[in-house]
Amino acid sequence: MDNDQLIMDNEEIYSEFISGQSKIETLYVLGMAKSFLDLEGAKKEKLELDFLKILYAFKTRKENEQVIGYMSVVKSEANLENRLESWKSKYSTTPVPIEIIPFDKKEEIEKLKREKKKNKTGIIKNSKELSEAKEGKQILEEFLREHIESKLKGIKETKEDKLFGVNWDYYAKLERKN
């Protein structure tokens, strides 16, 4: 793996792969999204686990592979994006191509807050109908997909053959055609 590839950002890595300028034969684009508004309970650990899944894929890649990652989190008072940035230096001595995408659409964040409140009520009342939090997941995953596909022109999400069997919120595997 070229050291130059470790200091490039995700767009540069993708661009070199698509143009054939890199020696990479397989490129994985991985994304995780969390609709957390705070880090109460086990949320911090869940967020950290998603980060570590991407980092693991990056650290265990083969010589002719590259992994780039994206994590989308709600921009909030909890400074989740700052937490993710601190994990980069905590867990890796080399630059890690994981881009943090703060979700800051105010109207959508209000929807998330209403859903979280409804979810909490549903849990207290033991009502599955009230406690399902599908909208927040859908909002953040769509935001993640739109961001990745606007930055990496021409990329399309792949639904099959998930790396490590992980249910990534965004997954694409590109292979060089010889």
Secondary structure as GFF3:
##gff-version 3
##sequence-region A 1 178
A	DSSP	alpha_helix	3	6	.	.	.	ID=ss1
A	DSSP	alpha_helix	10	19	.	.	.	ID=ss2
A	DSSP	beta_strand	26	34	.	.	.	ID=ss3
A	DSSP	alpha_helix	43	59	.	.	.	ID=ss4
A	DSSP	beta_strand	65	74	.	.	.	ID=ss5
A	DSSP	alpha_helix	80	91	.	.	.	ID=ss6
A	DSSP	beta_strand	98	103	.	.	.	ID=ss7
A	DSSP	alpha_helix	106	124	.	.	.	ID=ss8
A	DSSP	alpha_helix	128	131	.	.	.	ID=ss9
A	DSSP	alpha_helix	134	151	.	.	.	ID=ss10
A	DSSP	three_ten_helix	163	165	.	.	.	ID=ss11
A	DSSP	beta_strand	170	175	.	.	.	ID=ss12
###
